[in-house]
Amino acid sequence: MPLLEIRNLTKIFPLGESAFGGGAKAEVRAVDDLSLDIHAGETLGLVGESGSGKSTLGRLALRLIEPTSGTIQFDGRDLLTARAGDMRRLRCHMQIIFQDPFSSLDPRMRVEDLIAEPLLIHKRPVTEGAGEDARCSTKQVLGGTGVPARALSSADGIQRKVADLLRAVGLDASARRRYPHEFSGGQRQRIVIARALALQPKFIVCDEPVSALDVSVGAQIVNLLAQLQRDFGLTYLFISHSMPVVRYLSTRIAVMYRGKIVEINSTEQITQNPQHPYTKTLLDATPEIAV
């Protein structure tokens, strides 16, 4: 069973009254009757030009915005019918890395507080006989760090966890006490990634995470994401308008145009034998970069 299963998903944004009167309303179908699967451990690259609906799809997949119609199943659970408490638990396993690392970090908070925030929000007591639904327990949150579960409630336990996460993304633990504006764009994106990893998610939406960075810095972030996927068994939906970056990181590639998936296949098939004219146009128009 796929980790994420989307069926007939549609998102319509109304544009208000028609400029020509008559009470008619215009609308934009940002996502139009779209279906796809993402399997555990893979990276599905989602590529297309600006305005094709990529970011909207990524937010719909996490239920950050509500769809007009369709279904979304995550790990066998229906996201659209999940109650608030169930959705809160599911969010432990679904994270997002936004395009602009500066605007996605609160400038008033220190790095340690930014990374520790999801640990504090989603902290759960460990109960005997807890089943699969008892997600985000303190043991799971601190898995692999060597920090006892009981230490999560202590400042020392949280600091050690934050230091571990910073090291995992290539930053020194001394960054804990600094503010976002004291870092470069690439370093800020590493902080965002560390925050996304805090709850040990299964699935991360990477919403054009390197498009706001220099090419060389972006290549470092792409390599970091690939390494983290190997280390932590992550599943990615990697959104980008750059075919070379998507090709490097992805197991499969889905090509999106005007709210629809016009072609989806293995990375090799998409890049070497594209079938749709739009896919061929993207391959021809995007310059090669070294990653």
Secondary structure, DSSP 8 states (H G I E B T S, - for coil): --SEEEEEEEEEEEEEE-TT-TT-EEEEEEEEEEEEEE-TT-EEEEE--TTSSHHHHHHHHTTSS--SEEEEEETTEETTT--HHHHHHHGGGEEEE-S-TTTTS-TTS-HHHHHHHHHHHT-B---TT--TT--SBHHHHTTTTT--GGGGGSHHHHHHHHHHHHHHTT--GGGGGS-GGGS-HHHHHHHHHHHHHTT--SEEEEESTTTTS-HHHHHHHHHHHHHHHHHHT-EEEEEES-HHHHHHH-SEEEEEETTEEEEEEEHHHHHHS--SHHHHHHHHHS-----
